[in-house]
Amino acid sequence: MTTMDQVIKCRAAVAWEAGKPLCIEEVDVSPPKAHEIRIKIVASGVCHTDWAYLFGAGKGMQLRPFPLVLGHEGAGIVESVGPGVTKFSPGDKVIPLFLPQCGECECCLSPKTNLCRKDWKNTQQGVLADGTSRISCRGKQVYQFLGIGSFSEYTVILETSLARIRNDSPLDKVCLLGCGVSTGYGAALNAAKVEPGSTCAVFGLGAVGLAAVMGCKDSGAARIIAVDINKDKFEKAKEFGATDFVNPKDHTRPIQEVLVEMTNGGVDFSLECVGDVTVMRAALESCRSAWGTCVIVGWTELEQLTVAPYDLLMGRTLKGTYFGGEILHVGRVLRVYPGLSMIT
């Protein structure tokens, strides 16, 4: 390829400072170094987390350095690989992973978690293994959000932060596997471990919430209650498998009281997909005592979650999940989740 080993000039949406609109700029993307891969981004989702770090920086959200290329929910094609890369080749279709899988650390060697810690501190600060970014603009280093930066036409990613997918995969759809779909769907299957015949409640019907609804359905849940303050989302949730629909704005009582009454004691599983501590507590209190499980899926750093010990002492389980507990193996072909017709 004519661009191999050369700096690529392309466009990127650059956040020069927190709280300001993104600017479309011409940026330079350097060739990949050892164990790195440069990819052409074909499609990218816009995750709420991108917005939160842009407009919440310095207001409670962990401060990340600027200028910054946001975006972590992408899909693309390998343009070139750096020295030492053996599992990827130019032309491969791939999905970047904001949570890497090195296959060597204690977490990767455990079947209990997907929380790989290799290069975690660096990628969280927008740089790669050597502490630098591969994107620059106007002579300045531009940081890559979560080590990815999919709001750039090209980017360079660590080989441990990439999953190869089928060559017939539609990149404008499978990009959502890079965050939203995997997070919500995996939360239902891997974290909640939704059981056949159970009753579930999903709070928030964005991409993550809809994927959680789909995960509950594929797990065999008999009743899936979709909760959102926007009634226009209910029809889409129904397509994904929701059976009941509740808008908290239609009730004067706390939503948890409404759900407990609807289900004669509470739901078996609740999944909070908003990232709001008030909703998190409501999701927990919606669960049936003795065995109800609440999974926190939504991300926030703005507030502390307070929980009444009684709610846990009575047998409820409160847990969290990151990336839905999914492990998208590096170098292996990502095939298909049972419920995802988009990758058949």
Contacts in CASP RR format, 6 or more apart in sequence:
PFRMAT RR
TARGET T0000
AUTHOR 0000-0000-0000
METHOD contacts of the structure
MODEL  1
MTTMDQVIKCRAAVAWEAGKPLCIEEVDVSPPKAHEIRIKIVASGVCHTD
WAYLFGAGKGMQLRPFPLVLGHEGAGIVESVGPGVTKFSPGDKVIPLFLP
QCGECECCLSPKTNLCRKDWKNTQQGVLADGTSRISCRGKQVYQFLGIGS
FSEYTVILETSLARIRNDSPLDKVCLLGCGVSTGYGAALNAAKVEPGSTC
AVFGLGAVGLAAVMGCKDSGAARIIAVDINKDKFEKAKEFGATDFVNPKD
HTRPIQEVLVEMTNGGVDFSLECVGDVTVMRAALESCRSAWGTCVIVGWT
ELEQLTVAPYDLLMGRTLKGTYFGGEILHVGRVLRVYPGLSMIT
1 79 0 8 1.000
1 80 0 8 1.000
1 90 0 8 1.000
3 79 0 8 1.000
3 80 0 8 1.000
4 31 0 8 1.000
4 79 0 8 1.000
4 80 0 8 1.000
4 90 0 8 1.000
5 31 0 8 1.000
5 80 0 8 1.000
6 31 0 8 1.000
7 28 0 8 1.000
7 29 0 8 1.000
7 30 0 8 1.000
7 31 0 8 1.000
8 28 0 8 1.000
8 29 0 8 1.000
8 38 0 8 1.000
8 79 0 8 1.000
8 154 0 8 1.000
9 26 0 8 1.000
9 27 0 8 1.000
9 28 0 8 1.000
9 29 0 8 1.000
10 26 0 8 1.000
10 27 0 8 1.000
10 29 0 8 1.000
10 152 0 8 1.000
10 153 0 8 1.000
10 154 0 8 1.000
11 24 0 8 1.000
11 25 0 8 1.000
11 26 0 8 1.000
11 27 0 8 1.000
11 152 0 8 1.000
11 153 0 8 1.000
12 24 0 8 1.000
12 25 0 8 1.000
12 27 0 8 1.000
12 69 0 8 1.000
12 135 0 8 1.000
12 137 0 8 1.000
12 142 0 8 1.000
12 151 0 8 1.000
12 152 0 8 1.000
12 153 0 8 1.000
13 22 0 8 1.000
13 23 0 8 1.000
13 24 0 8 1.000
13 25 0 8 1.000
13 69 0 8 1.000
13 70 0 8 1.000
13 151 0 8 1.000
13 152 0 8 1.000
14 22 0 8 1.000
14 23 0 8 1.000
14 24 0 8 1.000
14 25 0 8 1.000
14 27 0 8 1.000
14 67 0 8 1.000
14 68 0 8 1.000
14 69 0 8 1.000
14 137 0 8 1.000
14 142 0 8 1.000
15 22 0 8 1.000
15 23 0 8 1.000
15 54 0 8 1.000
15 66 0 8 1.000
15 67 0 8 1.000
15 68 0 8 1.000
15 69 0 8 1.000
15 70 0 8 1.000
16 23 0 8 1.000
16 66 0 8 1.000
16 67 0 8 1.000
17 66 0 8 1.000
17 67 0 8 1.000
18 54 0 8 1.000
18 55 0 8 1.000
18 56 0 8 1.000
18 57 0 8 1.000
18 58 0 8 1.000
18 63 0 8 1.000
18 66 0 8 1.000
19 54 0 8 1.000
19 55 0 8 1.000
19 56 0 8 1.000
19 57 0 8 1.000
22 54 0 8 1.000
22 70 0 8 1.000
22 151 0 8 1.000
25 137 0 8 1.000
25 138 0 8 1.000
26 137 0 8 1.000
27 69 0 8 1.000
27 135 0 8 1.000
27 136 0 8 1.000
27 137 0 8 1.000
27 142 0 8 1.000
27 152 0 8 1.000
28 135 0 8 1.000
28 136 0 8 1.000
28 137 0 8 1.000
29 38 0 8 1.000
29 134 0 8 1.000
29 135 0 8 1.000
29 152 0 8 1.000
29 154 0 8 1.000
29 155 0 8 1.000
29 156 0 8 1.000
30 134 0 8 1.000
30 135 0 8 1.000
30 136 0 8 1.000
30 156 0 8 1.000
31 38 0 8 1.000
31 80 0 8 1.000
31 82 0 8 1.000
31 134 0 8 1.000
31 156 0 8 1.000
32 38 0 8 1.000
32 80 0 8 1.000
32 81 0 8 1.000
32 82 0 8 1.000
32 85 0 8 1.000
32 134 0 8 1.000
32 156 0 8 1.000
33 82 0 8 1.000
33 83 0 8 1.000
33 128 0 8 1.000
33 130 0 8 1.000
33 134 0 8 1.000
33 156 0 8 1.000
34 82 0 8 1.000
34 83 0 8 1.000
34 84 0 8 1.000
35 82 0 8 1.000
35 83 0 8 1.000
35 84 0 8 1.000
35 85 0 8 1.000
35 129 0 8 1.000
35 158 0 8 1.000
35 159 0 8 1.000
35 160 0 8 1.000
36 81 0 8 1.000
36 82 0 8 1.000
36 85 0 8 1.000
36 128 0 8 1.000
36 129 0 8 1.000
36 134 0 8 1.000
36 156 0 8 1.000
36 157 0 8 1.000
36 158 0 8 1.000
36 159 0 8 1.000
37 78 0 8 1.000
37 80 0 8 1.000
37 81 0 8 1.000
37 82 0 8 1.000
37 85 0 8 1.000
37 88 0 8 1.000
37 94 0 8 1.000
37 156 0 8 1.000
37 157 0 8 1.000
37 158 0 8 1.000
37 159 0 8 1.000
37 162 0 8 1.000
38 78 0 8 1.000
38 79 0 8 1.000
38 80 0 8 1.000
38 81 0 8 1.000
38 134 0 8 1.000
38 154 0 8 1.000
38 155 0 8 1.000
38 156 0 8 1.000
38 157 0 8 1.000
39 76 0 8 1.000
39 77 0 8 1.000
39 78 0 8 1.000
39 79 0 8 1.000
39 94 0 8 1.000
39 96 0 8 1.000
39 154 0 8 1.000
39 155 0 8 1.000
39 156 0 8 1.000
39 157 0 8 1.000
39 162 0 8 1.000
40 76 0 8 1.000
40 77 0 8 1.000
40 79 0 8 1.000
40 153 0 8 1.000
40 154 0 8 1.000
41 74 0 8 1.000
41 75 0 8 1.000
41 76 0 8 1.000
41 150 0 8 1.000
41 152 0 8 1.000
41 153 0 8 1.000
41 154 0 8 1.000
41 155 0 8 1.000
42 75 0 8 1.000
42 76 0 8 1.000
42 77 0 8 1.000
42 171 0 8 1.000
42 172 0 8 1.000
42 175 0 8 1.000
43 74 0 8 1.000
43 75 0 8 1.000
43 76 0 8 1.000
43 171 0 8 1.000
43 172 0 8 1.000
43 173 0 8 1.000
43 175 0 8 1.000
44 71 0 8 1.000
44 73 0 8 1.000
44 74 0 8 1.000
44 75 0 8 1.000
44 150 0 8 1.000
44 151 0 8 1.000
44 175 0 8 1.000
45 71 0 8 1.000
45 73 0 8 1.000
45 74 0 8 1.000
45 150 0 8 1.000
45 175 0 8 1.000
45 176 0 8 1.000
45 179 0 8 1.000
46 71 0 8 1.000
46 73 0 8 1.000
47 71 0 8 1.000
47 72 0 8 1.000
47 73 0 8 1.000
47 179 0 8 1.000
47 180 0 8 1.000
47 207 0 8 1.000
48 299 0 8 1.000
49 72 0 8 1.000
49 179 0 8 1.000
49 299 0 8 1.000
50 70 0 8 1.000
50 71 0 8 1.000
50 72 0 8 1.000
50 145 0 8 1.000
50 151 0 8 1.000
52 61 0 8 1.000
52 299 0 8 1.000
52 300 0 8 1.000
53 61 0 8 1.000
53 62 0 8 1.000
53 64 0 8 1.000
53 70 0 8 1.000
53 145 0 8 1.000
54 70 0 8 1.000
56 302 0 8 1.000
57 63 0 8 1.000
57 64 0 8 1.000
57 66 0 8 1.000
59 302 0 8 1.000
60 301 0 8 1.000
60 302 0 8 1.000
61 301 0 8 1.000
61 302 0 8 1.000
62 124 0 8 1.000
62 301 0 8 1.000
64 124 0 8 1.000
64 125 0 8 1.000
64 126 0 8 1.000
64 143 0 8 1.000
64 145 0 8 1.000
65 125 0 8 1.000
65 126 0 8 1.000
65 143 0 8 1.000
66 143 0 8 1.000
67 137 0 8 1.000
67 140 0 8 1.000
67 142 0 8 1.000
67 143 0 8 1.000
68 126 0 8 1.000
68 142 0 8 1.000
68 143 0 8 1.000
68 144 0 8 1.000
68 145 0 8 1.000
69 135 0 8 1.000
69 142 0 8 1.000
69 143 0 8 1.000
69 144 0 8 1.000
69 145 0 8 1.000
69 149 0 8 1.000
69 151 0 8 1.000
69 152 0 8 1.000
69 155 0 8 1.000
70 145 0 8 1.000
70 149 0 8 1.000
70 151 0 8 1.000
71 145 0 8 1.000
71 146 0 8 1.000
71 148 0 8 1.000
71 149 0 8 1.000
71 150 0 8 1.000
71 151 0 8 1.000
72 96 0 8 1.000
72 98 0 8 1.000
72 145 0 8 1.000
72 146 0 8 1.000
72 147 0 8 1.000
72 148 0 8 1.000
72 149 0 8 1.000
72 150 0 8 1.000
72 178 0 8 1.000
72 179 0 8 1.000
73 150 0 8 1.000
73 175 0 8 1.000
73 176 0 8 1.000
73 178 0 8 1.000
73 179 0 8 1.000
73 180 0 8 1.000
74 95 0 8 1.000
74 96 0 8 1.000
74 148 0 8 1.000
74 150 0 8 1.000
74 175 0 8 1.000
74 178 0 8 1.000
75 93 0 8 1.000
75 94 0 8 1.000
75 95 0 8 1.000
75 96 0 8 1.000
75 165 0 8 1.000
75 169 0 8 1.000
75 171 0 8 1.000
75 172 0 8 1.000
75 174 0 8 1.000
75 175 0 8 1.000
75 177 0 8 1.000
75 178 0 8 1.000
76 93 0 8 1.000
76 94 0 8 1.000
76 95 0 8 1.000
76 171 0 8 1.000
76 175 0 8 1.000
77 91 0 8 1.000
77 92 0 8 1.000
77 93 0 8 1.000
77 94 0 8 1.000
77 171 0 8 1.000
78 88 0 8 1.000
78 89 0 8 1.000
78 90 0 8 1.000
78 91 0 8 1.000
78 92 0 8 1.000
78 94 0 8 1.000
79 90 0 8 1.000
79 91 0 8 1.000
79 154 0 8 1.000
80 90 0 8 1.000
81 88 0 8 1.000
81 89 0 8 1.000
81 90 0 8 1.000
81 159 0 8 1.000
85 159 0 8 1.000
87 159 0 8 1.000
87 164 0 8 1.000
87 330 0 8 1.000
87 331 0 8 1.000
88 94 0 8 1.000
88 159 0 8 1.000
88 162 0 8 1.000
88 164 0 8 1.000
88 331 0 8 1.000
92 164 0 8 1.000
93 164 0 8 1.000
93 165 0 8 1.000
93 166 0 8 1.000
93 167 0 8 1.000
93 169 0 8 1.000
93 171 0 8 1.000
94 162 0 8 1.000
94 163 0 8 1.000
94 164 0 8 1.000
94 165 0 8 1.000
95 162 0 8 1.000
95 163 0 8 1.000
95 165 0 8 1.000
95 174 0 8 1.000
95 175 0 8 1.000
95 177 0 8 1.000
95 178 0 8 1.000
95 328 0 8 1.000
95 334 0 8 1.000
96 148 0 8 1.000
96 150 0 8 1.000
96 155 0 8 1.000
96 157 0 8 1.000
96 161 0 8 1.000
96 162 0 8 1.000
96 178 0 8 1.000
97 160 0 8 1.000
97 161 0 8 1.000
97 162 0 8 1.000
97 163 0 8 1.000
97 178 0 8 1.000
97 328 0 8 1.000
97 330 0 8 1.000
98 123 0 8 1.000
98 146 0 8 1.000
98 147 0 8 1.000
98 148 0 8 1.000
98 161 0 8 1.000
98 178 0 8 1.000
98 179 0 8 1.000
98 323 0 8 1.000
99 114 0 8 1.000
99 115 0 8 1.000
99 116 0 8 1.000
99 161 0 8 1.000
99 322 0 8 1.000
99 323 0 8 1.000
100 116 0 8 1.000
100 118 0 8 1.000
100 119 0 8 1.000
100 120 0 8 1.000
100 123 0 8 1.000
100 158 0 8 1.000
100 160 0 8 1.000
100 161 0 8 1.000
100 330 0 8 1.000
101 108 0 8 1.000
101 114 0 8 1.000
101 116 0 8 1.000
101 160 0 8 1.000
101 327 0 8 1.000
101 328 0 8 1.000
101 329 0 8 1.000
101 330 0 8 1.000
102 108 0 8 1.000
102 116 0 8 1.000
102 118 0 8 1.000
102 119 0 8 1.000
102 160 0 8 1.000
102 330 0 8 1.000
103 109 0 8 1.000
103 116 0 8 1.000
103 160 0 8 1.000
103 330 0 8 1.000
104 118 0 8 1.000
105 116 0 8 1.000
105 117 0 8 1.000
105 118 0 8 1.000
106 117 0 8 1.000
107 113 0 8 1.000
107 114 0 8 1.000
107 115 0 8 1.000
107 116 0 8 1.000
107 117 0 8 1.000
108 116 0 8 1.000
108 118 0 8 1.000
113 325 0 8 1.000
114 322 0 8 1.000
114 323 0 8 1.000
114 324 0 8 1.000
114 325 0 8 1.000
114 326 0 8 1.000
114 327 0 8 1.000
115 322 0 8 1.000
116 160 0 8 1.000
118 160 0 8 1.000
119 128 0 8 1.000
119 129 0 8 1.000
119 158 0 8 1.000
119 160 0 8 1.000
119 161 0 8 1.000
122 128 0 8 1.000
122 129 0 8 1.000
122 131 0 8 1.000
122 147 0 8 1.000
123 146 0 8 1.000
123 147 0 8 1.000
123 148 0 8 1.000
123 158 0 8 1.000
123 161 0 8 1.000
124 146 0 8 1.000
125 143 0 8 1.000
126 133 0 8 1.000
126 143 0 8 1.000
126 144 0 8 1.000
126 145 0 8 1.000
126 146 0 8 1.000
126 147 0 8 1.000
127 133 0 8 1.000
127 143 0 8 1.000
127 144 0 8 1.000
127 147 0 8 1.000
128 134 0 8 1.000
128 144 0 8 1.000
128 147 0 8 1.000
128 156 0 8 1.000
128 157 0 8 1.000
128 158 0 8 1.000
129 158 0 8 1.000
132 141 0 8 1.000
133 141 0 8 1.000
133 142 0 8 1.000
133 143 0 8 1.000
133 144 0 8 1.000
134 144 0 8 1.000
134 155 0 8 1.000
134 156 0 8 1.000
135 141 0 8 1.000
135 142 0 8 1.000
135 143 0 8 1.000
135 144 0 8 1.000
135 149 0 8 1.000
135 152 0 8 1.000
135 155 0 8 1.000
135 156 0 8 1.000
136 142 0 8 1.000
144 152 0 8 1.000
144 155 0 8 1.000
144 156 0 8 1.000
145 151 0 8 1.000
147 157 0 8 1.000
147 158 0 8 1.000
147 161 0 8 1.000
148 155 0 8 1.000
148 157 0 8 1.000
148 161 0 8 1.000
149 155 0 8 1.000
150 175 0 8 1.000
159 330 0 8 1.000
160 330 0 8 1.000
161 330 0 8 1.000
162 330 0 8 1.000
162 331 0 8 1.000
163 328 0 8 1.000
163 329 0 8 1.000
163 330 0 8 1.000
163 331 0 8 1.000
163 332 0 8 1.000
163 334 0 8 1.000
164 331 0 8 1.000
164 332 0 8 1.000
164 333 0 8 1.000
164 334 0 8 1.000
165 174 0 8 1.000
165 333 0 8 1.000
165 334 0 8 1.000
165 343 0 8 1.000
166 333 0 8 1.000
166 334 0 8 1.000
166 335 0 8 1.000
166 343 0 8 1.000
169 343 0 8 1.000
170 342 0 8 1.000
170 343 0 8 1.000
173 342 0 8 1.000
173 343 0 8 1.000
174 342 0 8 1.000
174 343 0 8 1.000
176 207 0 8 1.000
177 328 0 8 1.000
177 334 0 8 1.000
177 343 0 8 1.000
178 328 0 8 1.000
179 323 0 8 1.000
180 207 0 8 1.000
180 208 0 8 1.000
180 211 0 8 1.000
181 207 0 8 1.000
181 211 0 8 1.000
181 337 0 8 1.000
181 340 0 8 1.000
182 211 0 8 1.000
182 323 0 8 1.000
182 324 0 8 1.000
182 326 0 8 1.000
182 328 0 8 1.000
183 208 0 8 1.000
183 211 0 8 1.000
183 297 0 8 1.000
183 321 0 8 1.000
183 323 0 8 1.000
183 324 0 8 1.000
183 326 0 8 1.000
184 208 0 8 1.000
184 209 0 8 1.000
184 211 0 8 1.000
184 212 0 8 1.000
184 215 0 8 1.000
184 271 0 8 1.000
184 273 0 8 1.000
184 297 0 8 1.000
184 324 0 8 1.000
185 211 0 8 1.000
185 212 0 8 1.000
185 214 0 8 1.000
185 215 0 8 1.000
185 218 0 8 1.000
185 324 0 8 1.000
185 326 0 8 1.000
185 337 0 8 1.000
185 339 0 8 1.000
185 340 0 8 1.000
186 211 0 8 1.000
186 212 0 8 1.000
186 215 0 8 1.000
186 321 0 8 1.000
186 324 0 8 1.000
186 325 0 8 1.000
186 326 0 8 1.000
187 208 0 8 1.000
187 212 0 8 1.000
187 271 0 8 1.000
187 273 0 8 1.000
187 295 0 8 1.000
187 297 0 8 1.000
187 321 0 8 1.000
187 324 0 8 1.000
187 325 0 8 1.000
188 194 0 8 1.000
188 200 0 8 1.000
188 212 0 8 1.000
188 214 0 8 1.000
188 215 0 8 1.000
188 216 0 8 1.000
188 218 0 8 1.000
188 219 0 8 1.000
188 269 0 8 1.000
188 271 0 8 1.000
189 215 0 8 1.000
189 218 0 8 1.000
189 219 0 8 1.000
190 321 0 8 1.000
190 324 0 8 1.000
190 325 0 8 1.000
190 326 0 8 1.000
191 295 0 8 1.000
191 297 0 8 1.000
191 319 0 8 1.000
191 320 0 8 1.000
191 321 0 8 1.000
191 324 0 8 1.000
191 325 0 8 1.000
192 200 0 8 1.000
192 269 0 8 1.000
192 271 0 8 1.000
192 293 0 8 1.000
192 295 0 8 1.000
193 219 0 8 1.000
193 293 0 8 1.000
194 200 0 8 1.000
194 215 0 8 1.000
194 216 0 8 1.000
194 219 0 8 1.000
194 220 0 8 1.000
194 221 0 8 1.000
194 268 0 8 1.000
194 269 0 8 1.000
195 219 0 8 1.000
195 220 0 8 1.000
195 221 0 8 1.000
195 268 0 8 1.000
195 269 0 8 1.000
196 219 0 8 1.000
196 220 0 8 1.000
196 221 0 8 1.000
196 222 0 8 1.000
197 220 0 8 1.000
197 221 0 8 1.000
197 222 0 8 1.000
197 223 0 8 1.000
198 219 0 8 1.000
198 220 0 8 1.000
198 221 0 8 1.000
198 222 0 8 1.000
198 223 0 8 1.000
198 268 0 8 1.000
198 269 0 8 1.000
199 221 0 8 1.000
199 222 0 8 1.000
199 223 0 8 1.000
199 224 0 8 1.000
199 225 0 8 1.000
199 263 0 8 1.000
199 266 0 8 1.000
199 267 0 8 1.000
199 268 0 8 1.000
199 269 0 8 1.000
200 216 0 8 1.000
200 221 0 8 1.000
200 223 0 8 1.000
200 224 0 8 1.000
200 225 0 8 1.000
200 267 0 8 1.000
200 268 0 8 1.000
200 269 0 8 1.000
200 270 0 8 1.000
200 271 0 8 1.000
201 224 0 8 1.000
201 225 0 8 1.000
201 227 0 8 1.000
201 259 0 8 1.000
201 267 0 8 1.000
201 269 0 8 1.000
201 270 0 8 1.000
201 271 0 8 1.000
201 283 0 8 1.000
201 286 0 8 1.000
202 209 0 8 1.000
202 212 0 8 1.000
202 213 0 8 1.000
202 216 0 8 1.000
202 224 0 8 1.000
202 225 0 8 1.000
202 226 0 8 1.000
202 227 0 8 1.000
202 237 0 8 1.000
202 242 0 8 1.000
202 270 0 8 1.000
202 271 0 8 1.000
202 273 0 8 1.000
203 227 0 8 1.000
203 228 0 8 1.000
203 270 0 8 1.000
203 271 0 8 1.000
203 272 0 8 1.000
203 273 0 8 1.000
203 274 0 8 1.000
203 279 0 8 1.000
203 282 0 8 1.000
203 283 0 8 1.000
204 226 0 8 1.000
204 227 0 8 1.000
204 228 0 8 1.000
204 233 0 8 1.000
204 272 0 8 1.000
204 273 0 8 1.000
204 274 0 8 1.000
204 279 0 8 1.000
205 213 0 8 1.000
205 226 0 8 1.000
205 227 0 8 1.000
205 228 0 8 1.000
205 230 0 8 1.000
205 233 0 8 1.000
205 234 0 8 1.000
205 236 0 8 1.000
205 237 0 8 1.000
205 273 0 8 1.000
206 228 0 8 1.000
206 233 0 8 1.000
206 273 0 8 1.000
208 273 0 8 1.000
208 297 0 8 1.000
208 298 0 8 1.000
209 271 0 8 1.000
209 273 0 8 1.000
209 297 0 8 1.000
210 236 0 8 1.000
210 237 0 8 1.000
210 240 0 8 1.000
211 240 0 8 1.000
212 271 0 8 1.000
212 273 0 8 1.000
212 297 0 8 1.000
213 224 0 8 1.000
213 226 0 8 1.000
213 237 0 8 1.000
213 240 0 8 1.000
213 241 0 8 1.000
213 242 0 8 1.000
214 240 0 8 1.000
214 241 0 8 1.000
214 339 0 8 1.000
214 340 0 8 1.000
215 339 0 8 1.000
216 224 0 8 1.000
216 241 0 8 1.000
216 269 0 8 1.000
216 271 0 8 1.000
217 224 0 8 1.000
217 240 0 8 1.000
217 241 0 8 1.000
218 337 0 8 1.000
218 338 0 8 1.000
218 339 0 8 1.000
221 269 0 8 1.000
223 243 0 8 1.000
223 244 0 8 1.000
223 263 0 8 1.000
224 241 0 8 1.000
224 242 0 8 1.000
224 243 0 8 1.000
224 244 0 8 1.000
225 242 0 8 1.000
225 243 0 8 1.000
225 244 0 8 1.000
225 245 0 8 1.000
225 246 0 8 1.000
225 259 0 8 1.000
225 262 0 8 1.000
225 263 0 8 1.000
225 267 0 8 1.000
226 233 0 8 1.000
226 234 0 8 1.000
226 237 0 8 1.000
226 238 0 8 1.000
226 242 0 8 1.000
226 244 0 8 1.000
226 245 0 8 1.000
226 246 0 8 1.000
227 245 0 8 1.000
227 246 0 8 1.000
227 247 0 8 1.000
227 248 0 8 1.000
227 255 0 8 1.000
227 259 0 8 1.000
228 234 0 8 1.000
228 237 0 8 1.000
228 247 0 8 1.000
229 247 0 8 1.000
229 248 0 8 1.000
229 249 0 8 1.000
230 247 0 8 1.000
231 245 0 8 1.000
231 247 0 8 1.000
234 242 0 8 1.000
234 245 0 8 1.000
237 245 0 8 1.000
238 245 0 8 1.000
244 262 0 8 1.000
246 255 0 8 1.000
246 258 0 8 1.000
246 259 0 8 1.000
246 262 0 8 1.000
248 255 0 8 1.000
248 258 0 8 1.000
251 258 0 8 1.000
254 282 0 8 1.000
254 285 0 8 1.000
255 282 0 8 1.000
255 286 0 8 1.000
256 281 0 8 1.000
256 282 0 8 1.000
256 283 0 8 1.000
256 285 0 8 1.000
256 286 0 8 1.000
259 266 0 8 1.000
259 267 0 8 1.000
259 286 0 8 1.000
260 266 0 8 1.000
260 285 0 8 1.000
260 286 0 8 1.000
263 288 0 8 1.000
265 288 0 8 1.000
265 289 0 8 1.000
266 286 0 8 1.000
266 287 0 8 1.000
266 288 0 8 1.000
266 292 0 8 1.000
267 286 0 8 1.000
267 287 0 8 1.000
267 288 0 8 1.000
267 292 0 8 1.000
268 287 0 8 1.000
268 288 0 8 1.000
268 291 0 8 1.000
268 292 0 8 1.000
268 293 0 8 1.000
269 287 0 8 1.000
269 292 0 8 1.000
269 293 0 8 1.000
269 294 0 8 1.000
269 295 0 8 1.000
270 283 0 8 1.000
270 284 0 8 1.000
270 286 0 8 1.000
270 287 0 8 1.000
270 292 0 8 1.000
270 293 0 8 1.000
270 294 0 8 1.000
270 295 0 8 1.000
271 283 0 8 1.000
271 294 0 8 1.000
271 295 0 8 1.000
271 297 0 8 1.000
272 279 0 8 1.000
272 280 0 8 1.000
272 283 0 8 1.000
272 294 0 8 1.000
272 295 0 8 1.000
272 296 0 8 1.000
272 297 0 8 1.000
272 298 0 8 1.000
273 297 0 8 1.000
273 298 0 8 1.000
274 280 0 8 1.000
274 298 0 8 1.000
275 296 0 8 1.000
275 297 0 8 1.000
275 298 0 8 1.000
275 299 0 8 1.000
275 300 0 8 1.000
276 300 0 8 1.000
277 300 0 8 1.000
277 303 0 8 1.000
277 304 0 8 1.000
277 305 0 8 1.000
277 306 0 8 1.000
280 294 0 8 1.000
280 296 0 8 1.000
280 305 0 8 1.000
281 305 0 8 1.000
281 306 0 8 1.000
281 307 0 8 1.000
283 294 0 8 1.000
283 296 0 8 1.000
284 294 0 8 1.000
284 307 0 8 1.000
284 311 0 8 1.000
284 316 0 8 1.000
284 318 0 8 1.000
285 311 0 8 1.000
286 294 0 8 1.000
287 293 0 8 1.000
287 294 0 8 1.000
287 316 0 8 1.000
288 316 0 8 1.000
289 314 0 8 1.000
289 315 0 8 1.000
289 316 0 8 1.000
290 314 0 8 1.000
290 315 0 8 1.000
291 315 0 8 1.000
291 316 0 8 1.000
291 317 0 8 1.000
292 315 0 8 1.000
292 316 0 8 1.000
292 317 0 8 1.000
293 316 0 8 1.000
293 317 0 8 1.000
293 319 0 8 1.000
294 316 0 8 1.000
294 317 0 8 1.000
294 318 0 8 1.000
294 319 0 8 1.000
295 319 0 8 1.000
295 320 0 8 1.000
295 321 0 8 1.000
296 305 0 8 1.000
296 318 0 8 1.000
296 319 0 8 1.000
296 320 0 8 1.000
296 321 0 8 1.000
297 320 0 8 1.000
297 321 0 8 1.000
297 324 0 8 1.000
307 318 0 8 1.000
311 318 0 8 1.000
312 318 0 8 1.000
328 334 0 8 1.000
334 343 0 8 1.000
335 343 0 8 1.000
336 343 0 8 1.000
336 344 0 8 1.000
337 343 0 8 1.000
END
